[in-house]
Amino acid sequence: MTGIQYITQETLEQMKTELQRLRAVERPAASRAIAEAREKGDLKENAEYDAAKELQGLLEAKIAVLEGQIASARVIDESTVDTSKVSILTKVRVINLNTKKEMTYKIVSEKEADLKAGKISITSPIGKGLLGKKVGETAEVQAPAGIIKFTIEDISI
């Protein structure tokens, strides 16, 4: 189904909480909506019933995806991360050679990416471009706006 996703313990806990909420709250609510619609008569012409069944199908698909993600998740212990080169869970301070601006990114899984918080996905163009680089090296990243060059200034946790 999905490949292995490397995530933090915190993200795994958030995923498990969401799955529990979907199973314990959303699933019973969907079943009640179907039962209520069924009580209203002829199912052939009952749009409410069709909508409730469709909603239940979407919910079950969401639950299945989340279960798959949890099953394929591997928790990374930050204390074992190698900071000699850019890898998942490292914080990378870079200088954008095009703009001369200094930026800091934390390399995370797709599930944890949040650009506003400075967390970029390991599968993003910048994440892929920085991966494996060491302090002092230059990474060339193919972005929609063209090639961006970054010099790696520092790597930490």
KEKE-3310 file (N, C-alpha, C; in steps of 0.2 Angstrom, whole numbers, plus 5000, padded with zeros to 4 digits):
npx = (5004:5007:5023:5036:5035:5045:5043:5040:5038:5029:5020:5016:5008:4998:4992:4987:4977:4969:4964:4957:4947:4940:4935:4928:4919:4916:4912:4901:4892:4890:4884:4872:4866:4863:4854:4844:4840:4836:4824:4815:4808:4805:4820:4824:4822:4828:4837:4844:4848:4856:4866:4871:4876:4886:4894:4898:4906:4916:4922:4926:4936:4945:4948:4954:4965:4973:4975:4984:4994:4999:5002:5013:5022:5037:5045:5057:5070:5076:5089:5097:5100:5111:5121:5131:5128:5114:5099:5083:5074:5084:5090:5093:5103:5104:5111:5103:5109:5105:5096:5104:5099:5097:5091:5082:5078:5069:5070:5058:5045:5032:5020:5022:5026:5026:5027:5026:5030:5043:5046:5050:5046:5054:5052:5050:5056:5066:5069:5074:5085:5093:5096:5108:5119:5133:5140:5146:5145:5137:5120:5110:5094:5080:5068:5050:5052:5065:5082:5088:5101:5109:5119:5126:5126:5125:5121:5110:5101)
npy = (4994:5009:5016:5014:5026:5038:5045:5056:5051:5059:5063:5050:5047:5057:5053:5041:5045:5052:5042:5034:5043:5044:5031:5029:5040:5046:5035:5028:5039:5040:5028:5030:5040:5033:5024:5032:5038:5027:5024:5032:5028:5022:5016:5017:5030:5039:5051:5056:5044:5039:5048:5047:5034:5036:5045:5037:5027:5035:5039:5026:5023:5033:5029:5017:5021:5029:5018:5011:5020:5021:5008:5007:5016:5021:5025:5037:5040:5054:5055:5047:5052:5055:5069:5073:5074:5080:5074:5065:5073:5081:5098:5111:5124:5135:5145:5154:5156:5163:5173:5178:5176:5169:5154:5142:5125:5111:5094:5083:5070:5068:5068:5076:5089:5106:5121:5134:5133:5130:5117:5105:5094:5078:5073:5084:5096:5104:5097:5085:5090:5094:5083:5072:5080:5089:5100:5116:5111:5114:5114:5111:5115:5110:5120:5126:5140:5139:5135:5134:5138:5132:5135:5124:5128:5124:5109:5102:5095)
npz = (5000:5006:5007:5019:5031:5040:5055:5070:5087:5093:5082:5078:5089:5088:5076:5080:5090:5081:5073:5083:5087:5075:5074:5086:5087:5075:5066:5073:5073:5059:5056:5064:5056:5044:5049:5053:5041:5035:5041:5036:5025:5008:5001:4988:4983:4992:4995:5007:5013:5003:5003:5017:5016:5007:5014:5024:5018:5013:5026:5030:5021:5024:5037:5034:5026:5036:5046:5038:5036:5049:5052:5043:5048:5055:5069:5073:5083:5089:5096:5090:5077:5064:5063:5054:5041:5030:5035:5038:5051:5054:5058:5047:5043:5031:5017:5005:4990:4979:4984:4995:5008:5024:5030:5040:5040:5045:5042:5038:5038:5025:5031:5042:5038:5037:5032:5037:5050:5047:5044:5032:5019:5017:5004:4996:4984:4989:5001:4995:4988:4998:5005:5012:5010:5016:5029:5022:5009:4993:4988:4974:4969:4960:4957:4954:4950:4945:4946:4962:4973:4987:5001:5014:5030:5043:5053:5063:5078)
capx = (5000:5011:5030:5038:5036:5048:5040:5042:5034:5023:5016:5012:5002:4993:4989:4983:4972:4964:4961:4953:4941:4936:4932:4924:4915:4913:4909:4894:4888:4888:4879:4865:4863:4860:4848:4838:4838:4832:4817:4811:4804:4808:4827:4826:4821:4829:4843:4847:4851:4862:4871:4873:4880:4892:4898:4901:4911:4922:4924:4929:4942:4949:4951:4959:4972:4976:4978:4989:5000:5001:5006:5020:5026:5043:5047:5064:5073:5081:5095:5101:5101:5117:5121:5136:5125:5107:5095:5077:5074:5090:5088:5098:5104:5107:5110:5100:5114:5101:5094:5108:5095:5099:5085:5083:5073:5069:5068:5053:5041:5027:5015:5024:5028:5023:5031:5026:5034:5050:5047:5049:5046:5060:5051:5050:5062:5071:5071:5078:5091:5098:5097:5115:5124:5137:5142:5150:5143:5131:5115:5106:5087:5076:5061:5047:5055:5071:5087:5090:5107:5109:5125:5124:5130:5125:5116:5109:5094)
capy = (5000:5014:5014:5016:5033:5039:5050:5056:5048:5064:5062:5044:5048:5061:5049:5036:5049:5054:5035:5032:5048:5042:5024:5030:5046:5047:5029:5028:5044:5038:5022:5033:5044:5028:5021:5037:5039:5021:5024:5037:5025:5019:5017:5019:5037:5042:5054:5056:5037:5038:5053:5044:5028:5038:5048:5031:5025:5040:5038:5020:5024:5038:5025:5012:5025:5030:5012:5009:5024:5019:5001:5007:5021:5019:5030:5039:5042:5060:5055:5042:5055:5057:5076:5075:5076:5081:5068:5066:5075:5086:5105:5113:5131:5136:5152:5154:5160:5168:5179:5179:5175:5163:5150:5136:5120:5105:5089:5079:5066:5071:5069:5082:5095:5113:5126:5140:5131:5128:5110:5104:5086:5075:5072:5090:5098:5107:5092:5080:5093:5095:5077:5069:5086:5091:5107:5118:5109:5118:5110:5114:5112:5112:5123:5129:5146:5138:5132:5138:5135:5133:5133:5121:5132:5120:5104:5100:5091)
capz = (5000:5006:5009:5026:5033:5046:5059:5077:5092:5094:5076:5079:5094:5085:5071:5084:5093:5076:5072:5089:5086:5069:5075:5092:5087:5068:5064:5076:5070:5052:5057:5066:5051:5040:5052:5053:5034:5033:5044:5032:5020:5002:5000:4981:4982:4998:4994:5013:5014:4999:5006:5023:5014:5004:5019:5028:5013:5014:5032:5031:5017:5028:5043:5031:5025:5042:5048:5034:5038:5056:5051:5039:5051:5059:5074:5073:5089:5088:5099:5085:5071:5062:5060:5049:5034:5031:5034:5041:5058:5056:5057:5042:5042:5024:5014:4998:4986:4974:4988:5001:5014:5028:5032:5044:5039:5048:5037:5041:5034:5022:5036:5047:5034:5039:5029:5041:5055:5045:5043:5025:5018:5014:4997:4993:4980:4993:5005:4991:4986:5004:5008:5011:5010:5023:5030:5017:5002:4990:4985:4969:4970:4954:4959:4949:4948:4942:4950:4968:4976:4995:5005:5020:5035:5050:5053:5070:5079)
cpx = (5004:5018:5031:5038:5039:5045:5042:5037:5027:5018:5012:5007:4997:4989:4984:4977:4967:4960:4956:4946:4937:4932:4927:4918:4911:4909:4902:4889:4885:4883:4872:4862:4860:4854:4842:4835:4834:4825:4813:4808:4808:4815:4829:4826:4823:4837:4847:4851:4857:4868:4875:4878:4886:4897:4902:4906:4917:4926:4928:4936:4947:4952:4956:4966:4976:4979:4984:4995:5003:5005:5013:5024:5032:5045:5054:5065:5078:5088:5100:5102:5108:5117:5127:5134:5117:5103:5088:5078:5080:5087:5094:5098:5107:5107:5108:5105:5111:5099:5098:5105:5097:5092:5087:5077:5074:5066:5064:5049:5035:5021:5016:5026:5023:5027:5032:5030:5042:5051:5045:5050:5052:5059:5050:5056:5067:5074:5076:5084:5096:5100:5104:5120:5127:5138:5147:5149:5137:5126:5111:5099:5083:5069:5057:5049:5062:5076:5089:5096:5108:5116:5123:5129:5130:5120:5116:5102:5089)
cpy = (5006:5012:5016:5024:5034:5046:5050:5053:5053:5063:5056:5044:5052:5057:5044:5039:5050:5047:5033:5037:5046:5035:5025:5035:5046:5041:5028:5033:5043:5033:5025:5036:5039:5025:5026:5038:5033:5021:5028:5034:5022:5021:5019:5026:5041:5045:5055:5050:5037:5042:5050:5038:5031:5041:5042:5028:5029:5039:5032:5020:5028:5033:5020:5015:5026:5024:5010:5013:5022:5012:5002:5013:5018:5025:5031:5042:5048:5059:5050:5045:5057:5065:5078:5076:5077:5075:5070:5068:5080:5093:5108:5121:5132:5144:5151:5159:5165:5174:5182:5178:5169:5160:5144:5131:5114:5100:5084:5075:5070:5073:5075:5088:5101:5118:5132:5139:5129:5121:5108:5096:5084:5073:5078:5092:5100:5101:5087:5083:5093:5088:5074:5074:5087:5098:5110:5117:5114:5113:5114:5111:5115:5114:5125:5135:5145:5135:5137:5134:5137:5131:5130:5125:5128:5115:5102:5096:5097)
cpz = (5000:5008:5016:5026:5040:5049:5066:5081:5093:5088:5076:5084:5091:5080:5075:5087:5087:5074:5077:5088:5080:5070:5081:5091:5080:5065:5067:5073:5063:5052:5059:5060:5046:5043:5052:5046:5032:5035:5041:5026:5014:5001:4993:4980:4988:4997:5001:5015:5010:5001:5012:5021:5011:5009:5023:5024:5013:5020:5033:5027:5021:5034:5040:5029:5031:5046:5044:5035:5045:5056:5048:5042:5055:5063:5074:5080:5087:5090:5094:5078:5070:5059:5056:5042:5035:5030:5038:5048:5059:5054:5052:5041:5035:5022:5007:4994:4981:4978:4993:5007:5018:5030:5036:5042:5043:5043:5040:5036:5031:5027:5041:5044:5036:5037:5034:5047:5053:5044:5035:5024:5015:5006:4993:4989:4984:4998:5001:4989:4992:5006:5007:5011:5017:5023:5025:5010:5000:4987:4980:4969:4964:4957:4953:4946:4945:4947:4956:4971:4983:4997:5012:5025:5042:5049:5061:5071:5081)
residu = (MET:THR:GLY:ILE:GLN:TYR:ILE:THR:GLN:GLU:THR:LEU:GLU:GLN:MET:LYS:THR:GLU:LEU:GLN:ARG:LEU:ARG:ALA:VAL:GLU:ARG:PRO:ALA:ALA:SER:ARG:ALA:ILE:ALA:GLU:ALA:ARG:GLU:LYS:GLY:ASP:LEU:LYS:GLU:ASN:ALA:GLU:TYR:ASP:ALA:ALA:LYS:GLU:LEU:GLN:GLY:LEU:LEU:GLU:ALA:LYS:ILE:ALA:VAL:LEU:GLU:GLY:GLN:ILE:ALA:SER:ALA:ARG:VAL:ILE:ASP:GLU:SER:THR:VAL:ASP:THR:SER:LYS:VAL:SER:ILE:LEU:THR:LYS:VAL:ARG:VAL:ILE:ASN:LEU:ASN:THR:LYS:LYS:GLU:MET:THR:TYR:LYS:ILE:VAL:SER:GLU:LYS:GLU:ALA:ASP:LEU:LYS:ALA:GLY:LYS:ILE:SER:ILE:THR:SER:PRO:ILE:GLY:LYS:GLY:LEU:LEU:GLY:LYS:LYS:VAL:GLY:GLU:THR:ALA:GLU:VAL:GLN:ALA:PRO:ALA:GLY:ILE:ILE:LYS:PHE:THR:ILE:GLU:ASP:ILE:SER:ILE)
# end
